[in-house]
Amino acid sequence: MKQGLFYAAIALAVASGCGSQISNSSDRLAPKSTQTPTPAPAGMQQYWLRGVGVDAPSSWKPNAVQCGTPMADTVIVDYTGEVTPGCLITRPPTNISVIELSSGTNNNELAQYEWRPTAIHGIPVEEANKRTDDGRHERLVEFPDREVFVDITSSDQALIDATEQSLQVVDRDPETGCVVHTNAYDDGKPPAQGDAAELLPGHPASATGCVYVRGWLEQGTRVTGDKLATLIDAVQAAPAPTDERAPDDTNCESVANLVTPDDDPPMVLHFDYADSSTWTVVAKISPCTRWQSTISSGSVTRRIDQRLLLALPSLWNMYPDPDSMDP
């Protein structure tokens, strides 16, 4: 779990209006799976991680952190593989509230809490509460099947309760339409989808990028306009695979076997056409053999070169140096 997950945050003043704004959502249903997502109330913004959603005031700036430390009322979304830069903050701000969504576990940090198993509308969760030495409240809700944690920290107990009430769970990301869980792309190729001899046929009208870590949706985005045109051109021009090894990969053989699924997640690109048909390609970086990084339609496979790497949506947390991708 990220360093900031258990950061001690102090209250959002009720006089600011944010407490009452969140409380307006307290009558909403607690998490349900496979349901159509409940829209955020007026003045609120939804944040999602692996299909777990939470509401926060629209006035809060997302990820308002410095070196992992919250600097204002904020919602923090921590993605697997992100690196928090280290630096020294001598006087963290006070009088702020923090909602944090994160993926992954840290047993040493979790051990300090007294957990109780419960279920919210059929969704199994673990819940823990803590009161800090200076009077703050913290509630942590774990969704074990998705390895998602929601940490709510504030001196406003009503804010904490209402934030938990806003939680919801879906099986398809409402912002991108990406399926929240699938292992269909783990090997870097989509299932069979016809006999086309092209990596990407025709002229798609839009595209969606979805990155999966251990089968769970980590990040997603929609691609349109000039970025779509650049992406289509780069995919269609991708070069043939090669057995050659990049000079930059020299001496990394000793760590090649240490690569985990977190280090090598597939990026799934769903292209939509005007006739409502779709086409899927999967891009995957090959650590330590970067010239063997591929993009595949299932029947056609090409190499990810510099042009394609730069055209892909910025969803991977770790990228090779673009200059090292071309022979």
C-alpha positions in Angstrom: 0.0 0.0 0.0 1.2 3.5 -0.8 2.9 5.7 1.8 0.1 8.2 1.8 -2.7 5.7 2.5 -2.5 6.1 6.3 -1.6 9.7 6.3 -3.2 11.4 9.2 -5.5 14.1 7.9 -7.5 16.6 10.0 -11.1 17.8 9.4 -12.8 19.7 6.8 -14.6 22.5 8.5 -18.4 22.1 8.5 -18.6 25.8 7.7 -17.0 25.2 4.4 -20.1 23.4 3.2 -18.3 20.3 2.1 -19.6 18.3 5.1 -23.2 19.0 4.3 -22.6 18.5 0.6 -21.3 14.9 1.2 -24.1 14.2 3.7 -26.6 14.8 0.9 -25.5 11.4 -0.5 -26.0 9.5 2.8 -29.3 8.0 1.7 -27.7 6.3 -1.3 -27.3 2.6 -1.6 -24.1 1.1 -0.3 -22.0 -1.0 -2.7 -23.8 -3.2 -5.2 -22.1 -5.2 -7.9 -23.1 -5.5 -11.6 -25.6 -2.6 -11.2 -25.8 0.5 -13.3 -23.7 3.1 -11.5 -25.6 5.7 -9.5 -24.6 9.2 -10.8 -22.9 11.6 -8.4 -25.2 14.2 -6.9 -24.8 17.9 -8.0 -21.6 19.3 -6.8 -19.9 15.9 -6.4 -17.3 14.0 -8.5 -16.9 10.3 -8.7 -13.6 8.5 -8.6 -13.1 4.8 -9.5 -10.5 2.1 -9.0 -11.1 -1.5 -10.2 -14.8 -0.8 -10.3 -15.0 0.6 -6.7 -16.4 4.1 -6.8 -16.6 6.9 -4.2 -18.0 10.5 -4.3 -16.2 13.6 -3.2 -16.9 17.3 -3.6 -16.1 18.7 -7.1 -14.2 21.5 -5.4 -11.6 19.1 -4.2 -8.5 18.9 -6.4 -7.7 15.2 -7.1 -4.3 13.9 -6.1 -3.3 17.2 -4.4 -0.1 15.7 -2.9 3.5 16.6 -2.5 5.9 13.7 -2.2 3.0 11.5 -1.2 1.7 13.9 1.5 -1.8 15.4 1.0 -1.6 19.2 0.8 -5.4 20.1 0.6 -8.8 18.4 0.8 -8.3 15.8 -1.8 -9.1 12.4 -3.3 -6.0 10.3 -4.0 -6.1 7.4 -6.4 -3.0 5.2 -6.1 -2.4 2.8 -9.0 -0.3 -0.4 -8.9 3.3 0.3 -9.9 3.3 4.0 -9.2 6.4 5.4 -7.5 6.1 8.1 -4.8 9.1 10.5 -5.0 10.9 10.9 -1.7 11.4 14.3 -0.2 11.2 16.0 3.2 8.1 18.0 4.2 8.7 19.5 7.6 5.3 21.0 8.2 2.4 19.1 6.6 -0.8 21.2 6.3 -3.7 20.7 8.8 -7.4 21.1 8.6 -7.8 18.9 5.6 -9.8 15.8 4.7 -8.5 12.9 2.6 -10.2 10.1 0.7 -7.8 7.6 -0.7 -8.3 4.6 -3.1 -5.4 2.2 -3.5 -4.7 -1.3 -4.8 -2.4 -3.8 -3.2 -1.6 -4.7 0.4 0.9 -4.0 3.1 0.5 -6.4 6.0 2.7 -4.4 8.3 0.5 -1.3 8.0 -2.8 -3.3 8.1 -1.8 -5.1 11.3 -2.3 -1.9 13.4 -6.0 -2.0 12.7 -8.8 -4.1 14.4 -10.6 -5.5 11.4 -14.1 -6.9 11.3 -15.6 -8.8 8.4 -18.9 -7.6 7.1 -20.9 -7.4 3.9 -22.4 -4.5 2.2 -25.4 -5.5 0.0 -23.8 -8.9 -0.6 -20.3 -7.5 -1.2 -17.8 -8.9 1.3 -15.6 -6.3 2.9 -13.4 -5.8 5.9 -13.8 -2.6 7.9 -11.6 -0.9 10.5 -11.9 2.3 12.5 -9.3 4.3 14.3 -9.2 7.5 16.3 -5.8 9.3 16.1 -4.1 10.8 19.1 -5.1 14.3 18.0 -8.8 13.5 17.6 -9.1 12.6 14.0 -11.2 9.8 12.7 -10.1 7.3 10.1 -12.2 4.5 8.5 -10.7 1.9 6.2 -12.8 -0.3 4.0 -11.2 -3.2 2.2 -12.6 -5.1 -0.8 -10.6 -8.3 -0.6 -11.5 -9.8 -4.0 -10.4 -6.6 -5.8 -7.5 -5.7 -3.5 -9.0 -2.3 -3.2 -8.8 -0.1 -0.1 -10.8 3.0 0.6 -9.3 5.2 3.4 -11.4 8.1 4.7 -9.7 10.4 7.2 -11.2 13.5 8.7 -12.3 15.0 12.1 -15.8 15.3 10.6 -17.5 11.9 11.5 -20.5 12.8 9.4 -18.3 13.2 6.4 -16.7 9.8 7.0 -20.1 8.1 7.3 -21.5 9.8 4.2 -18.4 9.0 2.1 -18.7 5.3 3.0 -22.4 5.5 2.0 -21.5 6.8 -1.4 -19.3 3.7 -2.2 -20.5 1.5 -5.0 -19.2 -1.4 -6.9 -19.7 -2.2 -10.6 -18.4 -4.7 -13.1 -17.9 -2.3 -16.0 -16.1 1.1 -15.6 -18.7 3.8 -16.1 -16.2 6.3 -17.6 -14.7 4.1 -20.3 -16.9 1.0 -20.5 -13.9 -1.2 -19.8 -14.7 -4.5 -18.2 -13.4 -4.4 -14.6 -12.1 -8.0 -14.5 -10.9 -10.3 -17.2 -7.9 -12.5 -17.8 -8.5 -12.8 -21.5 -5.6 -10.6 -22.4 -2.9 -11.8 -20.0 -0.9 -13.4 -22.8 -0.8 -10.1 -24.8 -3.3 -11.3 -27.4 -7.1 -10.9 -27.7 -9.4 -13.8 -28.4 -9.9 -14.7 -32.1 -11.9 -12.1 -34.0 -12.0 -13.0 -37.6 -9.5 -13.7 -40.4 -8.4 -10.1 -41.2 -4.8 -10.0 -42.5 -4.4 -6.5 -41.0 -3.4 -5.6 -37.5 -6.1 -2.9 -37.5 -8.5 -2.7 -40.5 -10.3 0.3 -41.8 -10.9 3.7 -40.1 -12.2 3.4 -36.5 -14.3 6.3 -35.2 -13.1 6.1 -31.5 -11.0 3.9 -29.2 -10.8 3.0 -25.5 -7.6 2.0 -23.7 -7.8 -0.4 -20.7 -4.8 -1.6 -18.6 -5.2 -4.7 -16.5 -3.1 -5.8 -13.6 -3.6 -9.5 -12.5 -6.9 -9.4 -14.4 -8.2 -6.2 -12.7 -8.7 -2.9 -14.5 -6.2 -0.5 -13.3 -6.6 2.5 -15.6 -8.6 3.4 -18.6 -9.2 6.3 -21.0 -11.1 7.2 -24.2 -9.2 8.3 -27.3 -10.7 10.7 -29.9 -9.7 13.5 -32.3 -6.1 14.0 -33.2 -4.8 11.5 -30.6 -7.0 8.8 -32.2 -5.7 9.6 -35.7 -2.1 9.5 -34.5 -2.8 6.2 -32.7 -4.4 4.6 -35.7 -1.6 5.6 -38.0 1.0 4.3 -35.6 -0.8 0.9 -35.1 -1.3 0.4 -38.8 2.4 1.2 -39.5 3.8 -1.0 -36.7 6.8 -3.0 -38.0 7.3 -6.7 -38.1 8.6 -8.5 -35.0 12.3 -9.1 -34.6 14.5 -11.6 -32.7 17.2 -8.9 -32.2 17.9 -7.7 -28.8 18.1 -4.0 -27.9 21.6 -2.7 -26.8 19.9 -1.1 -23.8 18.8 -4.6 -22.6 22.4 -5.7 -22.1 23.2 -7.0 -18.6 19.6 -7.1 -17.5 19.3 -10.9 -17.9 20.0 -11.4 -14.2 16.7 -9.7 -13.3 14.6 -10.9 -16.2 13.0 -13.7 -14.1 11.9 -11.2 -11.4 9.4 -9.5 -13.7 5.9 -9.8 -12.2 2.4 -9.2 -13.7 2.5 -5.8 -12.0 5.6 -4.9 -14.1 4.2 -6.1 -17.4 0.4 -5.3 -17.6 -1.4 -5.6 -21.0 -3.0 -2.5 -22.5 -6.2 -3.5 -24.4 -7.3 -1.1 -27.1 -10.9 -1.4 -28.3 -11.6 0.4 -31.5 -15.2 1.3 -32.5 -16.4 1.8 -36.0 -19.3 3.8 -37.5 -21.2 0.6 -38.2 -21.2 -0.3 -34.5 -18.6 -3.1 -35.0 -15.5 -3.3 -32.8 -11.9 -4.4 -33.1 -9.4 -5.2 -30.3 -5.7 -5.1 -30.2 -3.4 -5.7 -27.2 -0.1 -4.0 -26.5 2.4 -5.4 -24.1 5.9 -4.3 -23.1 8.5 -7.0 -22.7 10.9 -6.0 -20.0 14.6 -6.7 -20.7 13.7 -7.6 -24.3 12.1 -4.3 -25.3 12.4 -5.0 -29.0 10.1 -8.0 -28.5 7.3 -5.7 -27.1 4.3 -6.4 -29.2 0.9 -5.3 -30.3 -1.5 -8.1 -31.5 -4.9 -8.6 -33.0 -4.7 -12.3 -32.1 -3.9 -13.4 -35.7 -1.5 -10.5 -36.6 1.3 -9.4 -34.3 3.6 -6.5 -34.8 6.4 -4.8 -32.8 6.0 -1.7 -30.7 8.4 0.9 -32.0 9.1 4.4 -30.8 6.3 5.9 -32.9 3.7 3.5 -31.5 4.9 3.7 -27.9 4.5 7.5 -28.0 1.0 7.2 -29.6 -0.3 4.8 -27.0 -2.4 6.3 -24.2 -0.4 7.1 -21.1 -1.8 4.4 -19.0 1.3 2.3 -18.1 3.1 3.6 -15.0 6.4 2.4 -16.3 7.6 2.9 -19.9 10.9 2.1 -21.7 12.9 5.0 -23.0 11.2 5.8 -26.4 14.6 6.4 -28.0 15.6 2.8 -27.2 12.7 1.2 -29.1 14.1 1.5 -32.6 17.1 -0.5 -33.9 
